[in-house]
Every structure is written in C-alpha cells, then in structure tokens.
C-alpha cells in the first residue's frame, strides 16, 4: 500500500533545495519503501529572518501555530504522516493532539534512535546553529527527559549562524564547504570529549551535510535528523496496522469535538 509523508518546513531558496535533494535521495536509494512518497509542505506564514526563528522564543511560538495548521492541512490533503522540520520540535505535541495522522519531531526521533546506536548514557553530542540555538536545544532535550544520554562536557555545541546562513542562503559550493569544515571541526571536539554519535541539530544543516556525503567523522556516526524522522514516520504508519497508535488516554486526548475545534481555529483566523 502506498504511503505519503510530508516534511513541514519554512525553508526557502537553497535551504529548501537541500531538503528537496535529500528527500529525492531517500526515495531513489529506497531508504524509504519504494511506494513511499516524500513531499514538502510549506508554512502559510513564517518569519522572514532565519535568525528571528532560530534565536527567537516569541517568533518560534508564533510560527508553531502555523506548523500545527500545516499538519492539519496535510492530513486533509491525504498525507499519512507529517514531520515537523525544525530541531526544536515546535508545535509537535499540539499537532499530535489535534491531528489524526502520526506527527514526528526531529529532536525526539533522533535522540530516540541515537540511543540504539550508542550506549544509553553520556554518549551523544548535538551540533546546532547559533549560540542561542544551543540553549533552545538543551530545553527540548530536557523536556523529553533525555539529558542523561548527552556527553558530560558541553554536549550541545554550534557552528556560527553566519556560516550556516551563508551556505544556506547562497548555496555556493565555497560557502557550503566552509560550513561543512566548521561542522567537522566542532564534531571532532565533541568526539574528543566522549561523543560516540553526533546529531546534527538543524533541519537544514542535516540534509546539507548528507548531500555532501558527511555520514561519519573519525569513525563516529553523524546523524541527519530529517532522515531518521522520515523513517520513524514511515514506521509509525506501518505499525498502525497492528493497532499500535498514539495514546489518547489523557495527554493527547482532544479537549473538544472536531466541530468545536474548527470553530475555535476559525476564531483565531486559521479556517
């Protein structure tokens, strides 16, 4: 049975191109099943400045609502699952509450999968973009109760947003090379401090590195969170055939009927 999975993203220009290129590779190399379709769904509204989103708490909050709405629109359009393409997992729990399809976040999926590839405690490092992005990443991992899986010394580090921004905005080979080299330098510092696996904590940088063939640094796996999240979404759809679905017992129990939910969304201008 065919399956359609969408990547919900605010990316534009070369940053979007890297995502599109990598999704094509996942399908061409049959990393996903041959009858699984991967497509991009763009947000109706998003920040114009990448820095506003990566470093802004308020702007992330604003955009989170549009992530949820994009998931609901994807569901309406017949997608079987959705991946929210941001490592902060903005709007993930809210989307799960109101959507009927599986919704996957990059941080949650990558951390869960990394624990299968390295020892359970003090083995994982994450490389984010932007200094404030480091703090936001810590908050996400702590919320999931997975902090103990991280290496002890500075487990979340970053490459400068200016370096990633130049590569993501221009798409020029020279700029991409600078970003890749900076990432490798930071990754080696993490490995020196005990990392057995390095996760790329960015939905744009992960595919960029994957397109450039960076999957291993000095014998340590480098994880693209987009690939892992897509495979997780695919697995969740398949496991529904066994009746294994999102628990609606309490946390993700819809607070109101679907009719009232539509009225509430309309009140806020989303319908």
N, C-alpha and C positions, 0 to 999 in steps of 0.2 A: 504494500500500500504506500503510495507516495506521501511525502511529508513536506510542509512548507514552514521554514523557520525564518524569522526576520531579525535583523540587527537594528535596534532603535538607536539613532545617533543624531547629533547636532553638527557633525563634521561637514566641512565644505572644502572645495579645492583639492590640493594634493593630499591633505589629511584623509579626505574621503576616498581618494583614489587608492591609497594604500590598503584601506579596508576592503574596497571592491576587488582589488587584485588578489588579496589573500583569500577572500571567500571563493573566488574562482579556482584558486589552487586547491582549496579544501575539497571542492567538488570534482575537479579534474583528476586529482590523485586518489579520489574515493576515500578520503579521510572520513567523510560522512558517507552514508549509504548512497548508492547510485541513483536512487529515486528520491533523495532529499534535495529540495531546492532551498538555496540560501539567498536572501534578498535584503536590500537596505530599505529602511523606513525612516525618513527624516522628520524631525520635530516640526510642528506647525510654527512654533516660535522658540527662539533660543538666543542666548547672549551673542552680541556681535563680536565681543572681545573674548578670546580664549582665556586670557588671564582672569577676566571677571569671573568665569566659571570655575577654573582650576583653583583659584585662590579665594574666591568669594563665598562666604557662607550664605548670605542673603540671596545672591544670584543663583546659587545651587538650589536653594529652597524654591525659588520661583520656577526654575526650569524643571524641577522634579514633577510638578503637576502636569507639565506637558509630556514628560516621559510616560506617566500613567495613561494619559489620554491617547498617546501614540500606541500603547499596548492595546487599549480598548478598540482603537480603530483597526489595528492589525487583526485582532480577533474577529471583528465584523467583516473584514476582507477575506477571511478564511484561513489565516495562518494558524498553524498547530501549536506554535510556541514562539516566545519572544525573548530576546537577550537585550538587556539594557547596557549599552556600550559606553560605560564610564566606570572607572575602578572604584569610585565612591559608592556605587550601587544606589544612586539617588532615585527615590520613589519605589524601590523594589518591594518592600513589604506592603505598601499601599496598593501597588499594582496587583500583587498576589491576592489581596483581599477582594478586589472588585472584578478581576478577570477570571475567566473560566478555563484559560489555557495556561500551561506551565510558563512561568517567568523566571529567568535566571539572571543573576548579577555576577559581574566579573570577579570581584573580590571574594565573595562567598564560594564560588565554584573553584577558583584557582587555589585558594587555601585548602579546601577540602581535598582536591586532587593531589596537591603537593604532599599532603600527609601520607599518600600512598607511594610516593616516590623517594621519600627520605624518612629519617627517624622522626618520631612524633613530637619530640621536644627539642627546642634550640637548634633548629637546622635550616630554617627558611629566612631568606632576605628578600626584600621588595625594593625595587628601584622606581621611584615616582618621577614626576616632572614638577619642578617648582618647590621652593623651600616650604611654603605653606601647605602644599600638597602632601608633604611628609606628615604634618600634624593631622590633616584630614584622614590620611590613610591609617594612622595609628588609631584614630577614633573608630573607624569602620571595623578594623580587626578586633579591637577591644569589645565592640558591641557584639560580635559573634562569639566572644569567649575563646579566641584562638591565639591570644598574645603569647602563651607559653610555647607555641610552635616556632616563634621567631628567635633568631640568634640573640645573644645577650647584649652585644655591643652595637648600638645604632643599627637596628635591624631594618629600618626603613630609611633609605637614602635617596638622593635625587640627582638628576642632571639639570643644569640650569634651564629654565623655561625659554630663555632667549635662544639657546642652542637647538632645543627641540622645535621651538616656534619657527626658526629659520628653515629647518628641514621640512617641517610640515606645511609651511606657507609657500615656499618656493618650489619644493620638490626637486631641486637641482641636486645632481649626483654629489657635488662637492659638499653641499650643506648636509646631505644625508650621511656622508662619510664622517663628517665632524661629529654628528650626533651618535653614530654607531661607535666611533672610537671613544667618545666620552663615556658612553654606557659601559663599554668593555673595561675601561679604567676603573669605574666605580664598582662594577661587578667583581673585579679582582680584589678590591679592598674588602668587599663583603666575604669573599671566599677565604681570604687571609684570616678573617675573624670568625670562621667556622661555618659559613653557609654551605650546605650540601645541595641546595637548589635555589635558583634566583628567579623570582617572579617579576615580570615587567608590569608595574602598576599604572598602566595607562592604555586606554583603548586604541590610541593612535600609534603610540610608540611600539606596542607589541607587534601589530601587523607590519610596521615598517621594518623592524628587525627580522621578522620572519621572511619578508620578501627579500631581504639582504642575506638570508641564509644563516642568521645567528641563532643557533639552537643549543649551543654548547660552548662554554668558556672554560678552558683548562680542565676538562673532564666533568664539569658541573653543568647539569641541565639548565637551560634558560626557557622559562615557560611564557608563552604568549597566552594571556588570559582569554582572548577572544576565541581562540581555537578550543580551549578547554570548556568555555561556557557554551559554545555551539554544540559540542559533543554531549555535554550534560543535558542540554535542552532536548537533543535528539533521544537520549536515553530515557528522559522523563516521559516523553510522549509514548515511547515503546512500552515502558513499564505500566502505563495506564491500562494496557491490555490485561494485566494481571490484577487490576483493581487497586494498584498502588498509586494513590493520588495525594494531593495536598490535603492535609488535615484541616477540616472546617469545624473542629470541635469547639475552639474558642478564639485563638489569636486571629485566624483568617476567616472567621465566621462573618458573613456580610451583615452589617449593622441594620440595614433596611432592605426592603424589597427592591427588585430591579426597577420597577416603575418609579418609586420614590427616589432611587439613586439617580435616575435620568433627570428628574425634576431638580434635584439638588445640583447636579452638574450644570444644568441649564441656567440655574440661578447665578452661577459663577461664570457663565458665558462659554461653557465648553460644549454645549449641544446646540 
